Each structure stands twice: as structure tokens, then as C-alpha cells.
Amino acid sequence: PSPPAPKGPKLIGDLRVSQVALDQPKGTKGSRLVYVTGVLKNESDHQRFGVRVELDLLDAEGTKVGTATDYRQSLEPRASWQFRGIVTDRRAVSAKFVGVKEDE
């Protein structure tokens, strides 16, 4: 038997982001490599394809100094994804979630 059909339409609001933070990976002491990390949860019964998170990088005054993105080819229903985008501006001290896009 085939799996039951998902209930309701696909909504971009079913993709929720939490735990956004700047992170310097362990074992990279002395390196300037920094990532913005977080968790994206698919709260729907639909598999999602071509999911991209977009984040603004902010300096100490809250001014945007760059952007970071990460991409995942697919995200299963009710699954979570630990995303990681590279921070390209050393002035960045925080990040703000901007949005999520999905391929049609």
C-alpha cells in the first residue's frame, strides 16, 4: 500500500527556524573560520525540496555586514536539519534569520 497523502497544502510557514547562532568549530583555534548555525524543522507532512535558508550577518551595532546561506536538496516530513552557513565578514557578531525558500 502507498503512504497516506499529506494533509493540507504545502506552506512555507511550516518550515520553522530556531537556535540561530555564530559558531567557531572546535579544533580550529587560531582560525578565522566561523559559521552561522541553526535548526530548520519541517513541521508538515510534505517532503520539501531545494530548501535554502537566508540569514543576515550583523555587526556589534546591529548593522548588516553580509549574508549567509545554506541549502539542502530535500527535507523529510517532520524532520529537522542542522544548517550551517559560512560567515564571510569578520565584523559579524550575530545573525538574524531572514527567510527560507524552496524550489517548486
HELIX and SHEET records of a PDB file:
HELIX    1   1 ILE A   12  ASP A   14  5                                   3    
SHEET    1   A 3 LEU A  15  ASP A  23  0                                        
SHEET    2   A 3 TYR A  35  ASN A  42 -1                                        
SHEET    3   A 3 SER A  80  ILE A  86 -1                                        
SHEET    1   B 3 LYS A  64  LEU A  75  0                                        
SHEET    2   B 3 ARG A  48  LEU A  58 -1                                        
SHEET    3   B 3 SER A  94  GLU A 102 -1                                        
END                                                                             
